[in-house]
Amino acid sequence: MHTALILIDVQESFRHRPYWSEAEVPRLLERTHALLDGCQARGIPVVRILHTDGPEAPNNPFSRVSGLVRPLEGLQACDAAAEFLKHRHSALVGTGLPIWLRQHGIDRLIIAGIRTEQCCETTARHASDEGFEVDYVTEATLTFAMTQPDGSLLSPRDLMLRTETVLKDRFATIATVGEALERAH
């Protein structure tokens, strides 16, 4: 079984959204760096996914002309085996990523990045449906508080637990950085 790390949307664009919080960024960077170091030491390819959407205008942080569709400041440099721009929640839609993965014999994905319950979870579900084995590394994801329909606040930790609950044993194996690296080939 061949593995690739899919690093989703760890990009500067998010720092320019009203919900952005620096509170969990040190944890995200520390765990992501451990994952990147482990993948590079094992020869596991790293695939960088960056999100673009909305009007191509300098004031849209997810527009390429904004200059913000680039790796998050503080993220260590790595030689990505491939990089794809996505316009949808799943990194597998309209990007060429599925073709690249199949051409490289990849059948297991390690998923990490920003937002835990949105693009990372959607990609994990989609990848599972496409026949990939998925290790979901929640500790190397980041999300932000959200208001529920009843007006109560759902914390980032609650969102992470909910994501783990709905993915576990159905769409992905929930793994720590160490566990995902140990399982990788």
N, C-alpha and C positions, 0 to 999 in steps of 0.2 A: 504494500500500500504506500503510495506516495502522497506527501503532505505539502501544503502551502499555507502560509500565513496571509490572511486577507485583512489588511489594516484599513478600516473604513472611516473616511471623513475626519481624520485627525488633522484638522485644518484651521487656519487663522480666521476663516469666515465666521465661525461661531463666536469669537470674542466680540463681534460687532452685533450680536443679537441681544435684545433687552433681557432675556432670561439667563444670560451667561453668568456664571459664578466661578471664581478661582478656587473655591473651597476644596474641591476634590482633584484639581489639576495636578498637584504634586503626586498624589497616589496614582493617577492615570499615567503620568510620565514615568514614574518609578517602575510600575508593573509592565508598562509597554516596553521600556528599555530592557528589562529582564527578558521579556519575550523576544524582542529583536536580537539581543545578544545570543540567546539560546538557539534561535533559528539560524543565525549566521554561523554559529559554531558547528551546527549539525548539517549545514548545507541545505537548509530548508528555504525555498524561495519565498521572498516577501513580495506581495502584490499590494501596491498602494492604490487606494480608491479615493478620488476627490469628487465632491458633489458640486454641481453647478445647476442653477435654475433661475427662473425669473428673467427680467429684462437685462440685456447686456448694457448696463449702465454703471458708471463709477460708484454711485451711491448704493448699489446692491452688493452686499458682501459675498454673495454666492455667484456673482458674475465674474468671468475671467478678466474683464477689463478693470475690476476693482483692485486687482493685485493681491487679493486675500485668498484666492483659491490656490493655496500652497500649504505645505506642512506647518503644523502648529509650532510657534516659537517655543523652544525648549525641547522639542522632540529631536532625539539624536539622529544624525544623518545616517542613512543606510543606502546600500546599493539595491534598489528595488529591481527585481527581475522583470517587472512590468508595472505600468501605471495606466489606470483607466479613469476617464471622467464619466460620471453617471449623472443622470437627470431624473431618476426615479428612486424610490426607497431601496429596492433590491439592487445590489451591485451586479446581479446577473441579467438585468434587463437593459438591452440596448447598448451594451458596453463592449462586447467582444470577449469578455472575461470567460464565459463558458467554453468558447472555442479554444482560447489560450490554455485553460486548465486541461481540457481533453487532449490537446496537442502535446502537452507536457506530461501526460500520464498521471495527472493529479486526481486522486479520488477521496482524499481526506482534507478538510479545511479547518484551520484554526481561525476563529473569528474574534476580532477585537476592534475597538474604535469608539466613535461618537455617533450617535445616541443609542444607548443600551436597548431601549424598547422600540426604537423606530428603525433606522437603517440597518443596525446590527441584527436585531431580531428578525426583521423581514428577510434579510439575506440568508440568515440561518434556516428559516422555514423554507424558503425557495430552494436553497442548496439541498436540503434534505429531500424535498419533493423531486429534485433532479437526479437523485441517487448518490449524492456525495455523503460521506460520513462527516459529521460536524462536531468539533470540539468548540464549545462556546466559553470563552474566558472572561467571565463577568468582571473579575477584578481588574482587567485591562480594558474596561469600557467606562464611559462617562455619560451621565444624563443630568437632567435638571428637574426641579420640582414642577409639578403640573397641578392645575385645579381640576378636580373631578366635577362631573355634571351636577352633583349636589352642593357644590361650592366649597367642599373641604379640600385641603391640600394633600397631595400625594408626594411624599418626599422622594428624593433620588434613591435612597436605600429601599423604600417600598417598591419603587418601579423596578429596581434590580431584582428584588425577590419575586415579584410577579413575573418578570421575564424568565427567570430561572424555573419557576413553577410551570409555566406553560410550555417551555422548551424541553425540560428534562424528560428523558426516556421516550420522547415522541419525535422530536426534531433534532435533538442534539444531546451530547454528553456535556454536562456542566463540569468544567475543569478549571483548576488553578493553572497558573503559568507552568509550574513544575509538572503537573499531571499532563498537560497538553504536550509539553516537550518530551516527556517520557513515552507517550503513546505514539509520537511522530516517527515516521520512517522516511 
